[in-house]
Amino acid sequence: MAALSALAFDPWDPAFVADPYPAYAELRARGRVHWFEPTGQWLVPHHADVSALLRDRRLGRTYQHRFTHEEFGRTAPPPEHEPFHTLNDHGMLDLEPPDHTRIRRLVSKAFTPRTVEQLKPYVRDLAGELVARLVEAGGGDLLTDVAEPLPVAVIAEMLGIPEADRGQLRPWSADICGMYELGPSEETARRAVRASVEFSQYLQELIAERRKEPGEDLISGLIAAYDEGDRLTEQEMISTCVLLLNAGHEATVNATVNGWWALFRHPEQLAALRANHTLVPSAVEELMRYDTPLQLFERWVLDEIEIDGTVIPRGAEIAMLFGSANHDPAVFDAPETLDLTRKDNPHISFSAGIHYCIGAPLARIELAASMTALLEKAPTLRLAAEPERKPNFVIRGLEGLRVEVG
């Protein structure tokens, strides 16, 4: 185990958040696992270890399927945070088999290759409309004008969220996702609890409406599965919908703006992409690797494991550094170089194992659609102002990305 200096990993330092990749290189050079006292976590920075641990069943997203808080040596969350944890803990991302298996099996019916392929024309047309408006206005904020509305509309359409209600989704999501940062403040927790209550109440009412008048949407499908005896509880249904809405756009939004900000900083790569639109698929993969939208993913140690001679006991928490793994020179040639033609690109931005992102194929379609629309309809797109990075570390994004179309 290597002891950490404040310089190596400081998720609350704006300079580190702005560019954590040099610090990751230091972490990788100094060892395979590091104890980080401020959060009480073991940091894992290497691609091979992160990839293996994501598939290791001795780790779990939860421990409550096997242990009480007391048995696991952990303190129960404060009672005032209960609405957030009730919502979060019943979504499949934070469940383990058999509950995870059952819920994922139901939800996966909406994300089959055939279903996702059928969404392509809708996604392509919507991306084209959003970019056309941006061009007509002479520019704007790529975040709010294109990056956000596209994936929010797609996942809301799949779930059957009425168009008039969709403006509430992003603020609720942002407040809830604040709890996934390291050491969230009490104010962050209060906002997350309030959003959890409001979001849950909204979905309860929507589910009640769909029970009376089913449609072709995913919520109606989950209700039908519940009625057919597939044991999906009302809370699981609500938590699943929130997870799909949050995960269904959060990473895509940030991957879009992070990606274009990287392209603007690498004009030779942007020029190559503009000259050859067939690079879009590999560009999407490379941009997600180069500036990873989800930097860290946590797992609980359910049964003792060993990493490079360091024994990590049951009850510990591991923080797998996705951003570091995606820049590991043991896996990627010249990892600090943005290369849109990169062929071998086993990035782990969508995770791996049983919690691999169920919406990854849809996210790829959305990212490719918005990128293609911008290349075709806004070939002179340029940066209008230096963007401000969000202060968050775990979920990496920008406050906005102002662009001009000349």
N, C-alpha and C positions, 0 to 999 in steps of 0.2 A: 504493500500500500504506500502511496506517495502522499506526503503532507502537502496541503494546498496553500499557496500564497494568495493574498487578496488580488494580486495582479492576474492570476491564472483564471479565475472564475468569479465574476462579481455581477450577478444578474440584475443588480439595482444601480449599477454605474452606467450613466447614459453613454459613455464612451464605449463600454463593453457591448451594450445593446446595439449601438450603431454599427459595430463590426466585431462580432464575437469570434470570428474565424482564426485570427492569430492566436488568441488564447486557447482555442481548441487544439491548435497545433502543439502548443506547449503541453497541454494535458496529455495528448497522445504520446508525446516524446517522454513524458515522465512516468508513464505506467498505464496499466489496463483498468485500474479501478482506484478511485480516490474518495476518501471520506470528506464530506462537506458539512462542517459543524453548524453553520447558520440555519440550514434547513433539515439537518439530521438525515441526510441522504448519502447514498453511495453513487457517485457519478461514474458512468461508463462511456468512454469517448470513442472506442474503436468499432469499426464497421462489423468485423467478424463477431465480436462479443455482443453487440446490440442485436444483430441479426439472429444469433443463436438464442439469446435471452427472450426475444419476442416469441419464440417457438417453445420455450422451456416451460413445461407444465408445473414445475416447482414454484413458478411465479404466478401471480394473479392480479387482475385489476381490482379485486376485492378479496377480503379474507372472511367476510361474514357468512359465507356459505359453509365455513369449517370451524370458525372460532368466534367467540364473543370478543368485544373490545378488550375486556379484562384478560382473557386467556391469551390474547395476542400481544399483550403489553402496551395497548394503546388506550388513549382517552377518548371517550365518545364525544362527538361534536357538540357544541353548545346547543341547548334546546331551542334558542331563538333562531338557529340556522336550519332547523328541521325541514321547513318547506323546500329549501334548496336540495338538501340531501335526499329527501323522499323522491323528488323529481329526478335527480341525477342517478341515484342508486338503483332505479328500476329500469334504466335504459340499458340496452344490450352491451354498450361499450364498457359499462362498469359491472357487468355480471359475468359469472363463470358457468360452465356446464353444470347441470343440464338446462338451467334457465336460459343461458345465452344461446345454446343450440336451438332450443325451441323457438325463441323470438327471431333469431337470425333466419331460421328456415322459413318463417312466415314472411318476413320482410324481403328476403331474397327473391321472392316471386315477382316483386316489382322492379328488380334490377337484373333480370336475365339479359344475356346479350341481345336477344331478339327485341325485348322491350326497350332497352337503351338505344338500340339501332333505330327503332321507330321514332324516337324522340329527336333524331338528328335534324330533320327538316324544321321542326318547331324551334330548336335551339339556334340553328343557322339563320332562320328568318328573324328571330328576335334580336340576335346579335347584330344583324344587318340594320334593323330599324334603329337600335340604340346608337350605333356608330353614325348612321346617316344624320340623326339629330345633332350629334356632337359636331359633325362636319358643317352642318347648316348654321350652327351657332358660332363657327369659327374656332371652336375649342371649348374647354371647360375642365372639369375635374374628372379624370378617368376613373377614379374610385367611385364617385356617386353617380356618374352618368352612364357607365358601362359595367365596371367590375362588379358592383353590388346588385343592380337590378336584374342582370341576366341570371345568375344562379338562384337568387331568391325567387324570381318568377317561375323558374323551372321546377324547383322542389315544391313550391307552393301549388303549382298546377298539378303536380303528381299527387299531392296530398288532398287537393280539393279545397284549399284555402281561398275564399272569395277575394277577388282582386282588390276590393275596397278595403280589406283588412290587412293587406300585405305590408303596409307602411309601418305597422307595429312590430313586425317580426325582427327586423334588424336591431332596433334598440333593445328589445327583450334579450336577443341573442348576445349582444355585446355585454350587457350587464351580467348575464349568467356566466359567460365565458371568462369574466374577470376573476372568478373563483379558481380558475385553472392555473393562474399565475402562482409563483412561489411566494408564500407568506402574504396572502391578500389582506388588506386592511379591513378594519371593522366597517368602514364606509362602503368598501367594495362588497363586503358580505351583506350589508343592509340592502344595497341595490340588487344584488343577486337574489335575495329572499323575496323582495318585492316583485321582481320580474318573474320569479318562479311561481308565485301565487297568481299573478295576473295572467301569465301564459297558460297555467293549468286551468284556471277558471274559463278562459276563452275556449280552450280545447274541449273541456267538459261540455260546454254549450254546443260546440260544433259537432261533437260526437253524438250528442242527443238529437240534433237535427238530422244527422246522417242515418241514425237508427230509424227515424220516421220516414225519411226520403233518401234511400241509398242512391249513390251515383256510381260512376266508373272509376272513382279515385281510390287511392291507397287506404284512406281512412275507412271508407265503406268496405274495402276488402278485408281490413283487419277486424272490423265488426263482424263480418260474415264468418271469418275464421273463428272468432270467439263464440259466435252463436252455434257453430258446428262442433263445438266441444274441444277446441285446440288449446284451451286453458290460458288464453291471453286475458289478464285481468284489466280492469279499467285503468288502474295506475300504470301498468305496463304499456298500455296503449298510449296514454298521455305522454309518458316518458319517452317512448319510441318516437312519437311524432316530434317532440321537442329535439331529440337527438338528431333526427333526420333533417329537420329544419336548420339546426345550428351547424352540424357537420356538413350538411348539404350545400352550404354556401361559404362558411367561414374560411376554409382553406383555399377555395377557389378565388374568392375575393382577394385574399392576400397574395396568392400566387400570381394573380394578374398584375397587380400594381408592383410587387417586388420584381416580377419579371420584366416589365417595361422600364422600370427604373434601372435595372441592370443593363438592358439594351441601350438606353440613352447614355449610359456610362461606357459602353463598348460600341462606338459608332461603326467600327469595321464589321462587327458581327451583325448589327442591325442592317447595314448596307447589303451584306451577303444574304440575309433573310429577305429583304425587299427584292433582291434580284432573283431569288429562287424560292418561291412559296412552297415547294415540295419539302423544304426543311422544317415546316411547321411541326410535324409530329416529334421529330428529334429535338426541336427547340423547346417544346413544352416540357419534355423530360429533363433537358439540361437546365432550364431555368428553375424547375422545382428542386433540382439537386443543388444548384449554385447558391440559391438563397432560400432555404427551406422554410415554408410557412409555419410548420410546427417544429419547434426546436428541441423540445424535451417531452418524453413520455414516461410515465411512472408505473412501476409495478411493485407489489408487495411480495416479500419472500415468504412463501408458505412452508417450504422445507429448505433447510440449510443448503447453501451452495458454496462453491469455491471458485474464485477467479484469480488466476495467476498466483496461487499460494495464499491468498487472503480468504479466510472463511467468513462468509456473510450469514449471520444467524437468522433463524425464523423470527419474523416480526420486524425485520429491517425493511427499508424502502429503497428501491433502486431507481435512479433517474437516468434513463438512456438518452444520450445526447444525439438526436437525429442530425442536427446541423453539423456536428463534428464527424459523425459516421459518413455523411455525404461528402466530406472533404478528406477522407482518409487516403493517403497516397498508396497504401497497400492494396487498394481496390481501384482507384481512379488515377489514370495518368494525368499529371499536371492538374491536380484538383482545384487549384486557385485560379486556373484559366477557364474563362467562359468559352466553350466550344460547342456551337450549335450543331455541329456535325458529329458529335461524340457518338460512337456506335455502341460500345459496351458501357451501359449506364444502369447498374443495379442499385439505384438510389432507394432509400427506404422511407421516402416522404409519405407514403400511404401505409406505413407500418408493415407488419408481416404476421404470420401465424393465424390463429383463430380470430384475432381482432383486426385483420387486414381490412382496410376501408372498403366497405361494401359498395360505396358510390364512386370508386376510383374510375371505372370506365365512363361514367357520366361526367365526372370532373374533367377528364381528358377531352371529351367532346366539347364541353363548354369552353375550356381554355383554348382549344384549337379554333373553335368558331369565332370567339372574340378576336383572337390574334389575326385570323384570316380576314375578317371584316375590316379590321384596322389597317392591315396591309393593302387591301384592295381599295377601300373607300377613302382612306386618309394616308396616302403614300408620302405626304410631306409632314406627317405628325412630328412635332418636336416639343421638347420640354419648355414650359413657360416660366417655371419657378422651381427653385430647389425645394424638394419635398422635406417635410418634417416627419421623422420616424416616430411611431407610437412608442411610449415608454415601456410597453410590455416586452418581456423576454420570451416567454413560452410560445405565445401566438404572435408571430413576427409580421408586422405590417407597417403601413404608412398612414399618416393622418389624412393624406390626400395626394393627388398627383396631377398638378395643373399642366395642361398641354394646349398647344396651339396648332391650328391647321391653316397653312398658308396657301 
